[in-house]
Amino acid sequence: MPTGSNPASSVGMPLGPWLILVGMHRSGTSATAGALGALGFNVPAGEVRMDSPSSNPEHWESHPLMLHNDDVLNLLGGSWDAPPDLAPGWEHGPAMSLANDPVPLVGAAYPDAGPLVWKDPRSCLLLPYWRTLIPGPQAAVFVWRPPMAVARSLQARDQLTLVHGLALWEHYNLAALEGLRGTDAYVIDYESLMADHRTVIGEVADWLGALDQFAGHAGRWDVDRAASLVDDHLRHQAPGDEGGAHLLAEHDALVERLAGLGGGHRPFDPGPRIDESPWTSDVLAIRRVSRPLSARVRVLEALDVERNQQVAELRSAMESSRQSLETTQAELETFARLVTNMRESTSWRVTRPLRSAAVKVQRGLSQPGDSG
């Protein structure tokens, strides 16, 4: 393992087989995860699932694993809405040595044996890390949605500006394309899923069932039940509300690339790497700079509390030492007075010759005798 790499490993991880569900926030990953769970995949156990009915009736996400991903993003200098600027090989960098081991969290989320589906939109950003942990063979379903629909949904849920939402859409989808490179993956257009639940879910199920790791389970899959779980009411923004005037040429090019990748890939090859637009890089860089300011305030407040506690403890220790010193000083003064009084007493003066003689006798006894 490279120096400074994450100490966690795939040892102890549920064997699955695993299906990674990848997609930007507000792109339909929750609806797709629910459908795959109804199809026959294990979803996170109910007691650890995230509960946010105001956002979605069901997210099908492990809340502890989501928090773990947030912690990893923080270690890397970012957050879900201010993604860190990551260099190649970051998953083996020194920051990852500070990450907690997610294996116990995964075990708690998926206590039952069998094929499982795991989703968290943050995985778009963290795929290089998770792909070192998830047992193989690995497969993924990648869901994407047009940029303005995502941006408007983020605006409604998180009060993000459209500019910020569009920048996140570009960054997440580019990270997902590169993070999935080389694995088996099926790409879904969320609008197509909403338009024809049964056909899209059936095509995904057929493709997954053709993979060796899922072939033994496919006979028990219920495509009709899975399709019925994709509720058109989950659509957070209507199709066609795209606001093309807000989009950059880079956004249009990425939409074109994503649209051309629909269907199954063994392995996934998204084509030549697409560089992030300078506009998106600048928007997210500003976001990264502004967010740590509030985080630093919280850290400083915590440090201030700790400092005040340490000062109070030091003052208490100093007061205890002062009292001990005063007690010792009083005892010494009392002893000095006793010695003075004793030396000034008549009995002390009268017995002085006897004490001198006793000292001489003691010295004589301590001298060695003659040898010859």
TORTORMAR-199622 format. One record per residue (C-alpha): x, y, z; residue in one letter. Coordinates in steps of 0.1 Angstrom, whole numbers, plus 5000, padded with zeros to 4 digits. Each point is the difference from the previous one (the first is absolute). Layout:
N
XYZA/...
***
This chain:
372
500050005000M/501550344991P/501250225028T/497350215014G/497249804984S/496749935016N/500549725026P/496649854993A/499749704976S/497349784985S/500649745027V/496849965019G/497950184973M/496749824990P/500749804969L/496850094984G/500349984970P/500150384999W/498150244978L/501250375003I/497350254991L/501750324989V/498450344992G/500050365008M/497750135027H/496450054988R/500649784970S/497749715009G/502349785019T/497449955028S/497349894976A/502449774983T/501349855032A/496449935012G/499349824967A/503249795003L/499049915035G/496649894989A/501749814972L/501849785025G/503150195012F/500750055037N/499750375010V/501350155033P/498349875031A/497150215012G/501650115033E/502950174982V/498250144971R/499950384995M/496650155009D/499250334982S/496449994988P/500050364990S/502749934974S/498949654989N/497549745014P/503049765002E/503750064991H/501149635004W/503350125015E/501949905030S/500250315022H/503349895017P/501649944967L/498950344987M/501650165031L/503149804994H/500250134964N/499550355014D/502949955023D/502249884972V/499150304979L/500950235030N/503349835003L/500750074964L/499150375004G/496550014988G/496449905004S/497149864979W/499150364988D/503750114998A/501749704985P/503849985008P/502450064971D/501649654998L/503349904983A/500449654985P/500849745026G/498350205028W/498549685013E/503449895012H/501050345013G/500950095036P/496650155008A/498449664995M/502149855029S/497750215023L/496849854986A/498149775023N/499449644989D/496649984982P/499949625001V/497949985033P/497650254986L/499549804968V/499549685020G/497350175020A/498350144969A/500049664982Y/499649725026P/498549764976D/501849794973A/499250054964G/500250264973P/499950355013L/499650354986V/501950295015W/499350374992K/501250335012D/500450294975P/503350085017R/501449684985S/500350194967C/502950185017L/501449715020L/499949714975L/503849955000P/499949955037Y/497049775001W/501249794971R/503049905021T/497749885028L/497049844982I/500549634992P/500049904964G/498849944975P/498550355001Q/497150144979A/498350335000A/496850184988V/500650364991F/497050235000V/500350354985W/497550294995R/500150324979P/501950285018P/497350265004M/497549765016A/502749905025V/500950365007A/496450115005R/499449705024S/503150095020L/498750365001Q/496749885014A/501449765025R/503350175012D/499550364989Q/503049984977L/500350244972T/499649874965L/503650094993V/501149785029H/497749724990G/501249994964L/503650005012A/499349715023L/498249814972W/503050034977E/502649915027H/498049695013Y/499349864966N/503650044987L/501349845032A/497549714996A/501149944964L/503649975010E/499449815032G/498049734981L/502549964972R/500949644997G/497249845020T/496849844987D/497350274999A/496550074987Y/499150374992V/496450125006I/498550334989D/497650095028Y/497550164977E/499849674980S/499549825033L/497150235009M/498449974966A/500149624998D/500649835033H/499549644989R/502150014969T/503050165017V/500049795031I/499549694979G/503150094979E/502150065031V/498949675015A/500849814968D/503550164998W/500749935037L/498749644997G/502649944973A/502850085023L/501549695016D/499750135036Q/496350064997F/499049724976A/499149765029G/497650265015H/498350144969A/497449724999G/498450145032R/499950364989W/496650174997D/500150264972V/496450105002D/500250075037R/503250204995A/498450214972A/497050075022S/502250165026L/501350264976V/497450275009D/499650284975D/499250235029H/503649985010L/500950224971R/501250325018H/500250224968Q/498049964969A/501849894968P/500650274974G/500750275026D/503650034989E/500750374998G/502549964972G/501250365003A/501649915033H/502149714986L/503550024988L/501349824969A/501849765024E/496749915016H/498549934966D/503049794990A/499749805032L/496349944995V/500849874965E/502649775014R/497749865026L/497249954976A/502349804977G/500949765028L/496649865008G/499849635006G/502549735011G/503750014999H/502549715007R/502150175010P/499050375001F/502050234978D/498750355000P/502350114972G/502750275002P/500350185033R/498050325002I/501750295018D/497850195024E/499150354988S/502050285016P/496650165009W/499049705021T/503549975016S/499850375010D/496549975014V/500949705021L/503350155011A/498250305014I/497649775018R/502849815015R/501650325013V/496850135015S/498949695017R/503149945021P/499650355015L/496949895019S/501649675008A/503050185014R/497750215022V/498549685014R/503549865006V/501150325017L/496950005021E/500849655010A/503650095007L/498850305021D/497949775021V/502949775004E/502450295008R/497650135026N/499749665016Q/503849975001Q/500450355015V/497549915027A/501849675007E/503350195002L/498650265023R/498649725022S/503349835001A/501850335008M/497550075029E/500649655014S/503850054998S/499750355017R/497949855028Q/502549715004S/502950255000L/498350225026E/499449695022T/503649894997T/501350355007Q/497850025031A/501349665012E/503650114994L/499450325020E/498549815029T/502949765000F/502550294999A/498350165030R/500249675019L/503749964992V/500650365011T/498149965032N/501749685008M/503550144995R/499150305022E/498749795028S/501949955033T/500149624996S/501650034966W/502850225014R/500649785031V/500349684980T/502350154973R/503249855017P/498449655001L/499050024964R/503650104990S/501449715020A/497649764984A/501150124966V/503749945008K/499349655014V/498049924968Q/502850114978R/502549795020G/497949694996L/499750064963S/503950014996Q/501649674989P/502149835027G/503949964999D/501249714979S/503249925017G/
***
